[in-house]
């Protein structure tokens, strides 16, 4: 009983501190808060606002503001933060509590061992797409393969492959000018601007060449499923999320287009949404693709489709 009361009192203290931290911008009293106290207060505030992994989010934001690595915070628990450090953090905490993605607030995201710029111009890369890149690394037998990444977004797939296969010829296409601009900034950030070509295109419409590999992580959410998405996901551009009434329309269109842009025996790889595998596997078979198979993501969901043509 005594232990339960102690935990309850600590939760009350953390909640009071979180409100004190956020409200201090509205009064003239100087706020004295240590790194540890700030992390506890922010964690409590994020819990109140249903933020997943609240402590981890708090650590990332504080490390970002202080210009530290997250692990370094543990060496400074007793350091008192200045108002010049607290002020920008209040804004970030408020925005995160309202559902703005952590990656947007940090301006970066880690993906396959590289750090990419990340903002509202393109979808925040997901863990499943990292799994896709790892599958591709094992599938690509020819290091000089000619590859196109369709719907490149921030460029994480194309650039990760460019870093892994320096002799590959890689094209990244997207219908969004904003996404292409972000992808090009990421290419410069990773010192890969001369390794990739960028082109604005609706799927493969503006291409007149053939490839060994066509990979696509296209929008696959049905418009009627908007209500199922989290606040964070809804900050992604709509053009990167919604494909149509069913959700698989763009993938079906790409399945139709790809045979004309694949070299003989070339590979088409798709990242797909939940429950879309059966219909898309049938569509691949109807178009006379061969060696058709699927792979699950780490959650056990059928997430990736592979098929060769010719």
FENKAQUI-V120733 format. One line per field, one symbol per residue. ss: DSSP state (A for helix, B for strand, O for the rest). phi: phi as a letter, one per 30 degrees, with the letter a starting at -180 (. if undefined). psi: psi as a letter, one per 30 degrees, with the letter a starting at -180 (. if undefined). A space follows every 50 residues. Layout:
ss = ???
phi = ???
psi = ???
This chain:
ss = OAAAAAAAAAAAAAAAAAAAAAAAAAOOOOOOBBAAAAAAAAAAAAAAOO OOOAAAAAAAAAAAAAOOOAAAAAAOOOOBBOAAAAAAAAAAAAAAAOOO OAAAAAOBBBBOOBBBBOOOOOOOOOAAAAAAAAAAAAAOOOOOOBBBBB OOOOOAAAAAAAAAOOOOBBBBBBOOAAAAAAAAAAAAAOOOOOOBBBBB OOOOOOOOOOBBBBBBOOOOBBAAAAAAOOOOAAAOOAAAABBBOOOOAA AAAAAAAAAAABBBBBBBBBBOOOOOAAAAAAAAAAOOOBBBBBBBOOOO OBBBBBBBBO
phi = .ddddddddddddddddddddddddcbcddccbdedddddddddddedch ddhdddddddddddddicdeddddcbecddddddddeddeddddddddjd eeddddibbdbhicccdbaddbdddcdedddeddddedddccdcecbbcc idididdeddddddbdcdcbccbadcdddddddddddddchbdccbccbd adhceccbbcbdbccbccebcdedceddddeddddddedccccldcjcdd ddddeddeedbcdeidccbbcbcdicdddddddddddidbhdabbddddi cdbbcbacbi
psi = eeeeeeeeeeeeeeeeeeeeeefffglfkkkjkleeeeeeeeeeeeeegh kkieeeeeeeeeeeefhlleffeffgefkkklefeeefeeeeeeeefggk keeeefglkkkhglkkkkafflkkkleeeeeeeeeeefejejfglkkkjk hfbfgeeeeeeeeeiffljkkkllfkeeeeeeeeeeeeeghgfgfkkkkk kjbgegkglllfkjkkilkgkkefgeffkleeefflkeffekfaeefgee eeeeeeeeefgklkglkkkkkllkgfeeeeeeeeeeggllhkllklaffg kjfkkkklk.
